[in-house]
Amino acid sequence: MFAIGGLGYWAFQAAGFEGFSAGIATQALLVAIVLVWTGSYLFRVVSGNMTYMQQRRRYRSSYDAATDEELQKRFDALSPDEQEKLLRELGQLQDSSEL
């Protein structure tokens, strides 16, 4: 940040600004840079578009897919009677005596 300030001061002096004017212009430029950076950060926070959130979404979708596959394999390995019993316990099937 100090290097950017020094380079900005030198650039403004080279552009024709004198002493205090170059310093003020450099300071205004640095403040604008910080405000834009802070604004972009706040926008990413509000929109949920941060690196951590993206990593968490990717992990969660991979985890859900792996879990779903594993559960499906276990369910398919059960006998048809065990599958039916499990589905009844979970409320996915109604007992034929209730109909």
C-alpha positions as CSV (number, residue, x, y, z in Angstrom):
1,M,0.0,0.0,0.0
2,F,2.9,2.3,0.8
3,A,4.5,1.6,-2.6
4,I,1.2,2.4,-4.4
5,G,1.0,5.7,-2.4
6,G,4.6,6.5,-3.3
7,L,4.1,5.6,-7.0
8,G,0.9,7.6,-7.1
9,Y,2.5,10.6,-5.5
10,W,5.4,10.4,-8.1
11,A,2.9,9.9,-11.0
12,F,0.8,12.9,-9.9
13,Q,3.9,15.1,-9.6
14,A,5.0,13.9,-13.1
15,A,1.5,14.8,-14.3
16,G,2.0,18.4,-13.2
17,F,0.6,18.4,-9.6
18,E,2.7,20.2,-7.1
19,G,3.6,19.1,-3.5
20,F,0.4,19.1,-1.4
21,S,-1.8,18.7,-4.5
22,A,0.0,15.5,-5.5
23,G,-0.3,14.3,-1.9
24,I,-4.0,15.0,-1.7
25,A,-4.7,13.5,-5.1
26,T,-2.7,10.4,-4.1
27,Q,-4.6,10.1,-0.8
28,A,-8.0,10.5,-2.6
29,L,-7.0,7.8,-5.0
30,L,-6.0,5.4,-2.2
31,V,-9.2,6.1,-0.3
32,A,-11.2,5.4,-3.5
33,I,-9.3,2.1,-3.9
34,V,-10.0,1.0,-0.3
35,L,-13.7,2.0,-0.7
36,V,-14.1,0.0,-3.9
37,W,-12.3,-3.0,-2.4
38,T,-14.5,-2.8,0.8
39,G,-17.7,-2.4,-1.3
40,S,-16.8,-5.4,-3.5
41,Y,-16.1,-7.5,-0.3
42,L,-19.4,-6.5,1.2
43,F,-21.2,-7.3,-2.0
44,R,-19.6,-10.8,-2.0
45,V,-20.6,-11.3,1.6
46,V,-24.3,-10.3,1.0
47,S,-24.5,-12.3,-2.2
48,G,-22.9,-15.4,-0.6
49,N,-20.3,-15.5,-3.3
50,M,-17.3,-15.9,-1.1
51,T,-14.6,-18.5,-1.5
52,Y,-15.6,-20.3,1.8
53,M,-19.2,-20.4,0.8
54,Q,-18.4,-21.7,-2.6
55,Q,-16.2,-24.4,-1.2
56,R,-18.9,-25.3,1.3
57,R,-21.5,-25.6,-1.4
58,R,-19.3,-27.8,-3.5
59,Y,-18.4,-30.0,-0.6
60,R,-22.1,-30.4,0.5
61,S,-23.2,-31.3,-3.0
62,S,-20.4,-33.9,-3.3
63,Y,-21.2,-35.3,0.1
64,D,-24.9,-35.5,-0.6
65,A,-24.2,-37.3,-3.9
66,A,-21.9,-39.8,-2.2
67,T,-24.3,-40.4,0.6
68,D,-27.2,-40.9,-1.7
69,E,-25.3,-43.4,-3.8
70,E,-24.2,-45.4,-0.6
71,L,-27.7,-45.4,0.8
72,Q,-29.1,-46.6,-2.6
73,K,-26.6,-49.4,-2.7
74,R,-27.5,-50.5,0.8
75,F,-31.2,-50.4,0.0
76,D,-30.7,-52.4,-3.2
77,A,-28.8,-55.0,-1.3
78,L,-31.9,-55.7,0.9
79,S,-34.3,-58.4,0.1
80,P,-37.7,-57.2,-1.4
81,D,-39.4,-58.0,2.0
82,E,-36.8,-56.0,3.9
83,Q,-37.2,-53.1,1.5
84,E,-41.0,-53.2,1.9
85,K,-40.7,-53.3,5.7
86,L,-38.3,-50.4,5.7
87,L,-40.5,-48.3,3.4
88,R,-43.5,-49.0,5.6
89,E,-41.5,-47.9,8.7
90,L,-40.5,-44.7,7.0
91,G,-44.1,-44.0,5.9
92,Q,-43.3,-44.4,2.2
93,L,-45.8,-47.2,1.8
94,Q,-49.2,-47.8,3.3
95,D,-50.2,-51.1,4.8
96,S,-52.5,-53.0,2.6
97,S,-54.8,-53.5,5.6
98,E,-55.3,-49.7,5.9
99,L,-56.7,-49.5,2.4
